[in-house]
Amino acid sequence: MKISVIGTGYVGLVTGVCFAELGNEVICVDVDKEMVDKINSSITTIYEDGLEEMLKKHMTRGNLRATTDLREAVEKTDVSFISVGTPSGLMDYIDLKYVEKVTRDIGKILKDKEGYHLMVVKSTVVPGTTEHSVLPILERYSGKKAGKGFGVAMNPEFLREGKAIEDFMNPDRIVIGGIDEKSTDILLELYKDFKCQIMKTNPKTAEMIKYATNSFLATKISFINDIGNICKQLDIDAYEVAKGMGMDSRISPKFLNPGIGFGGSCFPKDVKAIVGKAKEVYYKPAILNAALELNELQPLKLIELLERNIGFLKGVDITILGLAFKPGTDDMREAPSIKIITSLLMKGARVHATDPKALNEARKIFGEHERLKLYDDPMEAVKKSKYIMIVTEWDEFKREELYKGKVVIDGRRVDEAKVAEYYEGVCW
Ligand SMILES: NC(=O)c1ccc[n+]([C@@H]2O[C@H](COP(=O)([O-])OP(=O)(O)OC[C@H]3O[C@@H](n4cnc5c(N)ncnc54)[C@H](O)[C@@H]3O)[C@@H](O)[C@H]2O)c1
């Protein structure tokens, strides 16, 4: 098929490259010219294992390219996937301005385009967006009727950063929320080689499945952190408790690691967005609000524990192992490291931070700060201080020699750190 993917961030670039791998002809579109130029030079703008190799392969083959020219991309393809950002807006309501802008622009292009075109929303959008916002905008700007001149579908993305290609190629399920049979059938054809379950539903339900999934996983993390905080007070190892719980097949061990909470571009904003959507229908989701509230302060438990051990942190050198919100990515959006470092700097500490992939992101976030130094080599970073906080569980930090003779406060259960002179975990 001929496919255009609009918005080439984490989801869009992975989607474009993977659809090319599946034998389609793909045009990626972004407003960011620098990003487009890099993609056309086979350079990925994000870190994701295996992505650059696949990008190179399809650039060389000629079945993938990037452009800033939306009109050309839509005119030359049959299906467009929207994968622009859907950040938090005012009072945590979802901000749909990027989705609406692309939709208006595509609507204008469809006005002049001959033949049928399918528009697929892959961005995470609150229930009702595809049918009550995207569809009417397309109709208004194209002057055509949905279902006749063009089709519309919602196809949520469930990939995890750090495992994005693996997840895209081998998903647990694919959810297709088409407005009609024709829209659904085109996506079924596109996904025909996938071995997983494919669920057909309406767009609103597809949208809600994505939010319900992320809200459940975020709540599971906050739940085990809640249990972990109680365990800490009772001198019980929360990891042992989680292990025992996870053996129950109704519960499963996944997303059951007590620690310093969830971050990233999805869980925090998506839970907030569905809480915001619930407000519109006069409902206050008690469990989701509690999951968010617990997550707010959980990263700062590392600081609380260190203060309990050594008192004031003013003038103290502290090493932070890990900046990305999880291993395998350079993404620092809503990363616990941001809260921890900001708080340490506010308290007057000197921070020495290291991460295998996220140093450039950290430079963008923190800029120049005289009490914050960033290091490529974790060994260099740990040499600068007696006190270490483990924030991201990269394999690079699973080395005993980093911790010998140190005071370690661990937010991620890195067993190798237990050789430290003093070791304490956030929930154990
Ligand atoms: N990151 C994830 O792990 C993940 C997983 C599943 C779903 N999602 C959802 O997918 C969507 C995209 O997320 P992301 O992390 O890839 O975002 P991102 O911020 O990394 O990328 C969005 C891209 O869209 C581009 N863009 C904005 N307006 C545009 C326009 N008018 N035309 C063309 N390009 C435009 C931006 O320049 C940017 O490159 C969001 O709704 C997100 O919630 C993300």
The ligand as an ORCA input file, in Angstrom:
! r2SCAN-3c Opt
* xyz 0 1
  N       5.775      7.735     22.584
  C       5.114      6.628     22.840
  O       5.646      5.661     23.422
  C       3.684      6.467     22.402
  C       3.091      5.189     22.420
  C       1.777      5.070     21.998
  C       1.048      6.183     21.586
  N       1.648      7.423     21.608
  C       0.868      8.568     21.139
  O       1.286      8.849     19.798
  C       1.239     10.266     19.554
  C       2.605     10.771     19.122
  O       3.504     10.557     20.200
  P       5.071     10.731     20.015
  O       5.689     10.318     21.306
  O       5.501     10.059     18.750
  O       5.143     12.318     19.827
  P       6.401     13.217     19.387
  O       6.226     14.506     20.079
  O       7.654     12.432     19.568
  O       6.201     13.418     17.828
  C       5.193     14.201     17.256
  C       5.707     14.743     15.949
  O       4.647     15.380     15.262
  C       5.191     16.471     14.551
  N       4.126     17.400     14.155
  C       3.411     18.265     14.912
  N       2.522     18.938     14.144
  C       2.670     18.462     12.889
  C       2.039     18.760     11.655
  N       1.078     19.679     11.557
  N       2.439     18.100     10.547
  C       3.421     17.170     10.622
  N       4.059     16.856     11.761
  C       3.686     17.484     12.882
  C       6.199     17.071     15.521
  O       7.134     17.901     14.862
  C       6.821     15.792     16.106
  O       7.960     15.392     15.371
  C       0.729     10.884     20.848
  O      -0.651     11.024     20.782
  C       1.097      9.841     21.895
  O       0.270      9.920     23.038
  C       2.943      7.579     21.979
*
